[in-house]
Amino acid sequence: MSGLTLVTVPIGNSDDITLHALEVIKKEQLILCEDTRVFKELLKLLNINYSDKTLTSFHDHSEQFEVNRLISKMKEGESYVLVSDAG
């Protein structure tokens, strides 16, 4: 199934993450992050192995061609998770 799933992660206390957010993050292979370094630290705290995942930086300053490329990929059947680490 293609598409985009939005996941917000807790600010400050990683124990506040929802079960659904954990499930989505563990399952998905392609994850768009505001800051991959911050997200990797959260994954370590949550004991989630990310060695088989593709983490890509995606934020307010991402270029329009990147947005268009991701939309095209979703239309081709790929799915992504967009993780907001800033609330």
Steps between C-alpha positions, in 0.01 A plus 500: 500500500640840407467821690633719772459439872565790735650416839578747774737392772507623858705801595706435809377163622536209259269291721210714380510353148179325395479131419375584152799728435735221611327250273522729198865589561600135546313385188589768245829492312496853353489771765516874440636689802539866587844414637636148449747542788224582747285215371785248522549595865131441567517162325794404721306601813206289382726204414391502136755373250513733201781334304249371242315832468557793271492823700480812286516860614178683411399836644375851421809572291479188282507588134180486294653242264542267799133546590400428140726191489342359816150562367591321177638205697181479706295497179718206391409312818765594756404600850678725746481603860558867576621542856470836671750522784409858586143444612 
